[in-house]
Amino acid sequence: MSAEIVTMLGVGGTLLASGGTFALFMLRLFARLQDDFSRLEDRFERLEDRFERLEEKVDELARDHQALAREFSEFRGEVRARLGDLPAGSAAR
């Protein structure tokens, strides 16, 4: 074999080896990126669950607030009715 053919085979082998190395490097990066995205997706799902629970708690608090507001309004009406029956000076004592 001539020196030119040996050189061409060497350069071709080097190019194939460097291309394979680059392909493996890109494959590892892609796998790592895929893992990162799956972890991020899991975090978003957990966060979504937490928001749903928080929304349920806020809805429950709103229902409790409405119920307490009604009861407080009734109580205020009863107090006004009872205090209205008292003479003017006796409510302050």
C-alpha positions as CSV (number, residue, x, y, z in Angstrom):
1,M,0.0,0.0,0.0
2,S,1.1,3.4,-0.7
3,A,1.5,6.1,1.8
4,E,-1.4,8.1,0.4
5,I,-3.8,5.1,0.9
6,V,-2.5,4.6,4.5
7,T,-3.0,8.3,5.2
8,M,-6.6,8.2,3.8
9,L,-7.4,5.2,5.8
10,G,-6.0,6.8,9.0
11,V,-7.9,10.0,8.3
12,G,-11.1,8.1,7.6
13,G,-10.7,6.0,10.8
14,T,-10.1,9.1,12.8
15,L,-13.2,10.8,11.3
16,L,-15.3,7.7,12.1
17,A,-14.0,7.5,15.6
18,S,-14.5,11.2,16.3
19,G,-18.0,11.0,14.7
20,G,-18.9,8.0,16.9
21,T,-17.5,9.8,20.0
22,F,-19.6,12.8,19.2
23,A,-22.7,10.7,18.6
24,L,-22.2,9.0,22.0
25,F,-21.7,12.4,23.6
26,M,-24.9,13.7,22.1
27,L,-26.8,10.6,23.1
28,R,-25.7,11.0,26.7
29,L,-26.7,14.7,26.7
30,F,-30.1,13.8,25.2
31,A,-30.7,11.1,27.9
32,R,-29.7,13.5,30.6
33,L,-32.0,16.2,29.1
34,Q,-34.8,13.6,28.9
35,D,-34.3,12.7,32.6
36,D,-34.3,16.4,33.6
37,F,-37.6,16.9,31.7
38,S,-39.2,13.9,33.3
39,R,-38.2,15.2,36.8
40,L,-39.5,18.6,35.9
41,E,-42.8,17.1,34.7
42,D,-43.1,15.2,38.0
43,R,-42.5,18.4,40.0
44,F,-45.2,20.2,37.9
45,E,-47.6,17.3,38.5
46,R,-47.0,17.5,42.3
47,L,-47.4,21.3,42.2
48,E,-50.7,20.9,40.3
49,D,-51.9,18.5,43.0
50,R,-51.0,21.0,45.7
51,F,-52.8,23.8,43.8
52,E,-55.9,21.6,43.6
53,R,-55.8,20.8,47.3
54,L,-55.3,24.5,48.0
55,E,-58.2,25.4,45.8
56,E,-60.4,22.9,47.7
57,K,-59.3,24.5,51.0
58,V,-60.1,28.0,49.8
59,D,-63.5,26.9,48.6
60,E,-64.2,25.3,52.0
61,L,-63.1,28.5,53.7
62,A,-65.4,30.5,51.5
63,R,-68.3,28.3,52.4
64,D,-67.5,28.6,56.1
65,H,-67.2,32.4,55.8
66,Q,-70.6,32.6,54.1
67,A,-72.2,30.4,56.8
68,L,-70.5,32.5,59.6
69,A,-71.6,35.7,57.9
70,R,-75.2,34.6,57.9
71,E,-75.0,33.6,61.6
72,F,-73.3,36.8,62.6
73,S,-76.0,38.8,60.8
74,E,-78.7,36.9,62.6
75,F,-76.9,37.5,65.9
76,R,-76.5,41.2,65.2
77,G,-80.3,41.4,64.5
78,E,-81.1,39.6,67.7
79,V,-78.8,41.9,69.7
80,R,-80.3,45.0,68.2
81,A,-83.8,43.7,68.9
82,R,-83.0,43.0,72.5
83,L,-81.0,46.2,73.1
84,G,-83.8,48.2,71.4
85,D,-86.2,47.0,74.2
86,L,-84.0,48.3,77.0
87,P,-84.3,51.9,78.2
88,A,-81.8,54.3,76.7
89,G,-79.5,54.7,79.8
90,S,-79.3,51.1,80.9
91,A,-77.4,49.7,77.9
92,A,-74.2,51.7,78.7
93,R,-74.0,50.2,82.3
